[in-house]
Amino acid sequence: MTTEAAPPSGGADTHPASPTAAEFAAVQESAEFGELRRSYRSFAFPLTVAFIAWYLLYVLLSNYATGFMGTKLFGSVNVALVLGLGQFATTFAIAWWYSKHAAEKLDPKAEAIKSRMEAGA
């Protein structure tokens, strides 16, 4: 793939050298990176397990509790429809919650690590 764009002004010396593999390994073993990883995992893993359990409950109820799922709540709306729409609502709620968690907890830690690596410290 080629581009018609001109090279950036200032020459090749305007960007610092990329971190080495040893520098990446050192950061990966640091306590700060471990804390970032723990923050991510302590949020993402339990929510993933909870959502999968909720989804499987819905599928199992749909297959084996058809009488319950067919129970009319009002008009032509039954339990299956409400729980199915709840799956969508849960998905969007988890995405919003993760976005908020990442912006408040994960992104500042990741940015600090990235800044130090780019500065060569």
Secondary structure, 3 states (H helix, E strand, C coil): CCCCCCCCCCCHHHCCCCCCHHHHHHHHCCHHHHHHHHHHHHHHHHHHHHHHHHHHHHHHHHHHCHHHHCCEEECCEEHHHHHHHHHHHHHHHHHHHHHHHHHHHHHHHHHHHHHHHHHCC
